[in-house]
Amino acid sequence: MVGGLGEARNVNNEEVDIVLALKAKVVEKTGSVEAFEPVKVRTQTVAGTNYFFAIGLGETRYAHVRIHKPLSGEPTVVAVKKDLRKEDEIEYFEA
């Protein structure tokens, strides 16, 4: 659906590659991490794609990361919500 946020689902290989390429930027915003495991994602089709990832950072630490991938060009980290739990729902958020 264009403009709407899709349902949460497991991350595919292409999405794992996108978020892993930006791991250093995410860690800058979350602080040190014990792990870095993208577990769920929601997407939004805009002028490109917004990805809203749930990422496991350790045994009980999670962050939600918003990445924008334009139609042409490289993906960038737009915003990070940290200090979350596994059960926290992925929702739309701004920078």
Backbone as CSV, one residue per row, in Angstrom:
resi,resn,N_x,N_y,N_z,CA_x,CA_y,CA_z,C_x,C_y,C_z
1,MET,0.848,-1.175,0.000,0.000,0.000,0.000,0.897,1.244,0.000
2,VAL,0.697,2.131,-0.932,1.484,3.353,-1.026,1.110,4.283,0.123
3,GLY,2.103,4.737,0.870,1.894,5.688,1.954,1.596,5.065,3.296
4,GLY,0.953,3.902,3.320,0.621,3.261,4.586,1.768,2.393,5.075
5,LEU,1.786,2.134,6.356,2.817,1.292,6.960,2.349,-0.153,6.899
6,GLY,3.166,-1.026,6.294,2.814,-2.441,6.180,2.866,-3.150,7.521
7,GLU,2.393,-4.374,7.518,2.401,-5.200,8.727,3.831,-5.607,9.095
8,ALA,4.056,-5.830,10.373,5.360,-6.318,10.838,5.561,-7.740,10.325
9,ARG,6.781,-8.014,9.870,7.107,-9.336,9.348,8.591,-9.607,9.590
10,ASN,8.996,-10.846,9.329,10.412,-11.203,9.444,11.206,-10.465,8.374
11,VAL,12.456,-10.198,8.673,13.355,-9.472,7.786,13.895,-10.432,6.722
12,ASN,13.904,-9.983,5.442,14.482,-10.831,4.390,15.970,-10.500,4.199
13,ASN,16.651,-11.267,3.362,18.104,-11.106,3.184,18.482,-9.732,2.658
14,GLU,17.727,-9.190,1.720,18.029,-7.863,1.176,17.922,-6.792,2.258
15,GLU,16.914,-6.915,3.109,16.726,-5.952,4.197,17.826,-6.077,5.249
16,VAL,18.269,-7.298,5.522,19.383,-7.502,6.444,20.618,-6.784,5.907
17,ASP,20.871,-6.919,4.611,22.027,-6.244,4.003,21.940,-4.727,4.154
18,ILE,20.740,-4.170,3.968,20.550,-2.716,4.087,20.903,-2.254,5.495
19,VAL,20.353,-2.913,6.503,20.580,-2.463,7.877,22.007,-2.754,8.340
20,LEU,22.583,-3.859,7.909,23.965,-4.150,8.308,24.951,-3.156,7.703
21,ALA,24.657,-2.660,6.508,25.521,-1.654,5.887,25.530,-0.357,6.686
22,LEU,24.482,-0.137,7.477,24.359,1.085,8.269,24.552,0.838,9.769
23,LYS,25.082,-0.326,10.119,25.247,-0.703,11.528,26.038,0.334,12.313
24,ALA,27.133,0.835,11.770,27.961,1.803,12.505,27.160,3.053,12.854
25,LYS,26.323,3.535,11.934,25.500,4.723,12.195,24.477,4.445,13.292
26,VAL,23.912,3.243,13.272,22.927,2.875,14.296,23.605,2.784,15.659
27,VAL,24.761,2.146,15.727,25.478,1.992,17.004,25.891,3.355,17.557
28,GLU,26.220,4.305,16.691,26.518,5.671,17.159,25.354,6.235,17.959
29,LYS,24.138,5.903,17.549,22.942,6.464,18.186,22.448,5.637,19.378
30,THR,22.786,4.340,19.407,22.302,3.486,20.492,23.328,3.283,21.590
31,GLY,24.586,3.569,21.305,25.648,3.252,22.249,26.128,1.837,22.010
32,SER,26.997,1.356,22.872,27.583,0.029,22.664,26.499,-1.046,22.665
33,VAL,26.754,-2.097,21.909,25.784,-3.183,21.789,26.476,-4.520,21.991
34,GLU,25.730,-5.474,22.535,26.228,-6.844,22.711,25.950,-7.677,21.466
35,ALA,24.925,-7.273,20.715,24.496,-8.002,19.521,23.914,-6.987,18.550
36,PHE,23.645,-7.430,17.343,23.003,-6.559,16.351,22.231,-7.471,15.412
37,GLU,20.977,-7.743,15.787,20.171,-8.708,15.046,18.842,-8.101,14.604
38,PRO,18.715,-7.765,13.312,17.430,-7.298,12.809,16.419,-8.451,12.872
39,VAL,15.300,-8.238,13.575,14.354,-9.338,13.774,13.016,-9.127,13.084
40,LYS,12.549,-7.913,13.002,11.265,-7.601,12.358,11.406,-6.312,11.572
41,VAL,10.508,-6.114,10.613,10.501,-4.886,9.822,9.075,-4.566,9.392
42,ARG,8.820,-3.288,9.268,7.614,-2.777,8.611,8.111,-1.819,7.542
43,THR,7.428,-1.762,6.416,7.860,-0.874,5.346,6.747,0.083,4.965
44,GLN,7.177,1.200,4.378,6.258,2.228,3.907,6.783,2.690,2.547
45,THR,5.924,2.610,1.524,6.314,3.064,0.195,6.037,4.552,0.086
46,VAL,7.086,5.300,-0.172,7.013,6.761,-0.355,7.791,7.052,-1.634
47,ALA,8.589,8.091,-1.686,9.498,8.307,-2.817,10.709,7.429,-2.555
48,GLY,10.506,6.136,-2.659,11.456,5.121,-2.238,10.764,4.280,-1.179
49,THR,11.539,3.814,-0.201,10.970,2.982,0.863,11.508,3.414,2.212
50,ASN,10.605,3.529,3.185,10.991,3.685,4.580,10.936,2.305,5.210
51,TYR,12.014,1.931,5.872,12.081,0.679,6.612,12.076,1.010,8.098
52,PHE,11.234,0.334,8.851,11.179,0.477,10.299,11.584,-0.879,10.888
53,PHE,12.839,-0.980,11.316,13.392,-2.241,11.803,13.308,-2.328,13.317
54,ALA,13.045,-3.525,13.826,13.261,-3.861,15.235,14.567,-4.629,15.268
55,ILE,15.518,-4.149,16.073,16.845,-4.746,16.112,17.184,-5.134,17.543
56,GLY,17.557,-6.402,17.721,18.017,-6.879,19.025,19.449,-6.432,19.252
57,LEU,19.686,-5.785,20.390,21.015,-5.241,20.704,21.712,-6.002,21.817
58,GLY,21.037,-6.967,22.362,21.565,-7.750,23.476,20.441,-8.599,24.024
59,GLU,20.664,-9.176,25.182,19.687,-10.114,25.740,18.287,-9.518,25.870
60,THR,18.183,-8.292,26.361,16.859,-7.685,26.560,16.743,-6.296,25.935
61,ARG,17.764,-5.835,25.240,17.758,-4.491,24.645,17.365,-4.543,23.177
62,TYR,16.463,-3.640,22.812,16.031,-3.517,21.427,16.008,-2.051,21.040
63,ALA,16.101,-1.815,19.744,15.944,-0.472,19.194,15.091,-0.585,17.945
64,HIS,14.385,0.490,17.638,13.681,0.592,16.368,14.444,1.607,15.537
65,VAL,14.698,1.247,14.298,15.525,2.064,13.417,14.742,2.350,12.140
66,ARG,14.659,3.627,11.806,14.004,4.034,10.555,15.087,4.353,9.528
67,ILE,15.027,3.656,8.409,15.970,3.845,7.313,15.176,4.213,6.067
68,HIS,15.644,5.231,5.363,15.008,5.608,4.094,15.915,5.210,2.945
69,LYS,15.345,4.461,1.992,16.064,4.106,0.768,15.348,4.811,-0.380
70,PRO,15.979,5.857,-0.955,15.334,6.579,-2.055,15.280,5.722,-3.314
71,LEU,14.503,6.180,-4.302,14.403,5.447,-5.560,15.770,5.285,-6.217
72,SER,16.599,6.313,-6.114,17.985,6.194,-6.588,18.872,6.806,-5.509
73,GLY,19.945,6.142,-5.211,20.828,6.613,-4.151,20.931,5.596,-3.037
74,GLU,21.676,5.967,-2.029,21.983,5.064,-0.926,21.008,5.240,0.240
75,PRO,20.731,4.157,0.970,19.896,4.258,2.166,20.591,5.066,3.258
76,THR,19.787,5.723,4.096,20.321,6.489,5.222,19.485,6.227,6.472
77,VAL,20.138,6.334,7.621,19.433,6.226,8.896,18.737,7.559,9.151
78,VAL,17.422,7.517,9.343,16.625,8.724,9.571,16.429,8.958,11.065
79,ALA,16.158,7.886,11.811,15.860,8.039,13.238,16.058,6.715,13.955
80,VAL,16.307,6.805,15.258,16.479,5.621,16.101,15.727,5.843,17.404
81,LYS,14.931,4.845,17.802,14.310,4.818,19.127,15.008,3.709,19.898
82,LYS,15.604,4.065,21.031,16.354,3.055,21.782,15.676,2.758,23.108
83,ASP,16.284,1.850,23.862,15.772,1.423,25.170,14.378,0.821,25.068
84,LEU,14.183,-0.027,24.072,12.901,-0.696,23.878,13.010,-2.162,24.272
85,ARG,11.850,-2.823,24.312,11.786,-4.251,24.630,11.324,-5.021,23.400
86,LYS,11.531,-6.316,23.429,11.151,-7.174,22.299,9.675,-7.031,21.953
87,GLU,8.834,-6.890,22.956,7.390,-6.852,22.717,6.875,-5.484,22.259
88,ASP,7.718,-4.451,22.247,7.285,-3.126,21.787,6.964,-3.171,20.299
89,GLU,5.776,-2.711,19.959,5.317,-2.732,18.580,6.057,-1.705,17.731
90,ILE,6.371,-2.069,16.519,7.011,-1.139,15.590,5.938,-0.196,15.066
91,GLU,6.122,1.087,15.297,5.177,2.102,14.842,5.919,3.169,14.066
92,TYR,5.174,3.951,13.295,5.754,5.064,12.560,6.362,6.062,13.551
93,PHE,7.551,6.573,13.269,8.129,7.635,14.089,9.001,8.536,13.246
94,GLU,9.126,9.780,13.686,9.913,10.795,12.993,11.329,10.852,13.560
95,ALA,12.136,11.656,12.936,13.518,11.847,13.401,13.533,12.529,14.743
